[in-house]
Amino acid sequence: MRTAKLFSSCGEIVFDTLTGEVIQKLTKYDDVNLIVWVNIVEWKQRYPGEDVAAGHDILDFGLWYIDKEDLTTGYDPPREDWRVFRTCCRRRSS
């Protein structure tokens, strides 16, 4: 198993880079949603050739979660506004 971290202002998530399964969630807050899976398939299609284990912002990934209050499941897609910003910043630094 190869693991990587996603970072956010609330903490970080450690996930399996082959399956997307969340191994550990380190957070500052006891939020409502329990993130269980990272959509690495969509991310790899969006950024072919980039290393998913290089340490990325959580906003760049879609996430499957379980709502702790009613135990329903859901999906939060990646933030397209973040992706535009990310792409713009990388072009400027090249």
TIKOL-879013 format. One record per residue (C-alpha): x, y, z; residue number from 1; residue in three letters. Coordinates in nm, 4 decimals. Example, Ala and Ser with C-alpha at 12.3 -4.5 7.8 and 13.67 -1.06 7.14 Angstrom:
PT         c1         c2         c3   seq   type
PT     1.2300    -0.4500     0.7800     1    ala
PT     1.3670    -0.1060     0.7140     2    ser
***
This chain:
PT         c1         c2         c3   seq   type
PT     0.0000     0.0000     0.0000     1    met
PT     0.1276     0.3453    -0.0942     2    arg
PT    -0.0200     0.6342     0.1001     3    thr
PT    -0.0345     1.0084     0.0475     4    ala
PT    -0.1786     1.3143     0.2209     5    lys
PT    -0.4329     1.5712     0.1154     6    leu
PT    -0.4138     1.9035     0.2947     7    phe
PT    -0.6745     2.1600     0.3945     8    ser
PT    -0.7136     2.4416     0.6424     9    ser
PT    -0.9014     2.1963     0.8664    10    cys
PT    -0.6351     1.9254     0.8719    11    gly
PT    -0.5264     1.6440     0.6459    12    glu
PT    -0.6356     1.3074     0.5105    13    ile
PT    -0.4098     1.0065     0.4566    14    val
PT    -0.5314     0.7833     0.1748    15    phe
PT    -0.4286     0.4799    -0.0289    16    asp
PT    -0.3016     0.6067    -0.3663    17    thr
PT    -0.4140     0.2909    -0.5494    18    leu
PT    -0.7706     0.2652    -0.4215    19    thr
PT    -0.8508     0.6102    -0.2806    20    gly
PT    -0.9594     0.4612     0.0519    21    glu
PT    -0.9101     0.6996     0.3442    22    val
PT    -0.6740     0.5472     0.6004    23    ile
PT    -0.6604     0.8296     0.8547    24    gln
PT    -0.8249     1.1670     0.8978    25    lys
PT    -0.6399     1.4261     1.1044    26    leu
PT    -0.8642     1.7245     1.1583    27    thr
PT    -0.9006     2.0240     1.3867    28    lys
PT    -1.2804     1.9941     1.3892    29    tyr
PT    -1.5354     1.7249     1.4656    30    asp
PT    -1.7288     1.7886     1.1468    31    asp
PT    -2.0493     1.6217     1.0351    32    val
PT    -1.9101     1.4266     0.7405    33    asn
PT    -1.6786     1.1275     0.7664    34    leu
PT    -1.4709     1.1209     0.4471    35    ile
PT    -1.4180     0.7615     0.3394    36    val
PT    -1.2957     0.7699    -0.0207    37    trp
PT    -1.0932     1.0020    -0.2446    38    val
PT    -1.1802     1.0055    -0.6160    39    asn
PT    -0.8346     0.9377    -0.7543    40    ile
PT    -0.9692     0.8027    -1.0860    41    val
PT    -1.1198     1.1389    -1.1844    42    glu
PT    -0.8128     1.3258    -1.0575    43    trp
PT    -0.5745     1.1108    -1.2652    44    lys
PT    -0.7888     1.1666    -1.5734    45    gln
PT    -0.7777     1.5424    -1.5127    46    arg
PT    -0.4027     1.5526    -1.4442    47    tyr
PT    -0.2395     1.2700    -1.6429    48    pro
PT     0.1246     1.2218    -1.5577    49    gly
PT     0.1081     1.3987    -1.2209    50    glu
PT     0.1874     1.2079    -0.9019    51    asp
PT    -0.1200     1.1670    -0.6844    52    val
PT     0.1118     1.1142    -0.3855    53    ala
PT     0.2899     1.4494    -0.4261    54    ala
PT     0.0763     1.6229    -0.1601    55    gly
PT    -0.2230     1.8168    -0.2888    56    his
PT    -0.5026     2.0363    -0.1608    57    asp
PT    -0.8207     1.8511    -0.0704    58    ile
PT    -1.0238     2.0905    -0.2888    59    leu
PT    -0.8681     1.9316    -0.5968    60    asp
PT    -1.0382     1.5954    -0.5333    61    phe
PT    -1.3886     1.4599    -0.5264    62    gly
PT    -1.4715     1.2928    -0.1938    63    leu
PT    -1.7239     1.0306    -0.0871    64    trp
PT    -1.8464     1.0682     0.2691    65    tyr
PT    -2.0865     0.9365     0.5314    66    ile
PT    -2.2993     1.1904     0.7165    67    asp
PT    -2.2470     1.1183     1.0876    68    lys
PT    -2.5950     1.2435     1.1825    69    glu
PT    -2.8163     1.0345     0.9535    70    asp
PT    -2.5628     0.7832     0.8087    71    leu
PT    -2.6464     0.8754     0.4485    72    thr
PT    -2.3705     0.8753     0.1904    73    thr
PT    -2.2822     1.1546    -0.0473    74    gly
PT    -2.0268     1.2872    -0.2906    75    tyr
PT    -1.8608     1.6282    -0.2924    76    asp
PT    -1.7104     1.6991    -0.6349    77    pro
PT    -1.3754     1.8714    -0.6759    78    pro
PT    -1.3875     2.2507    -0.6585    79    arg
PT    -1.3529     2.3804    -1.0124    80    glu
PT    -1.2719     2.7310    -0.8872    81    asp
PT    -0.9727     2.5852    -0.7034    82    trp
PT    -0.8641     2.3959    -1.0136    83    arg
PT    -0.8694     2.7149    -1.2211    84    val
PT    -0.6594     2.8897    -0.9561    85    phe
PT    -0.4196     2.5927    -0.9328    86    arg
PT    -0.3684     2.5808    -1.3082    87    thr
PT    -0.3181     2.9556    -1.3310    88    cys
PT    -0.0578     2.9548    -1.0532    89    cys
PT     0.1373     2.6657    -1.2029    90    arg
PT     0.1561     2.8367    -1.5416    91    arg
PT     0.2942     3.1527    -1.3818    92    arg
PT     0.5636     2.9640    -1.1929    93    ser
PT     0.6834     2.7765    -1.5037    94    ser
***
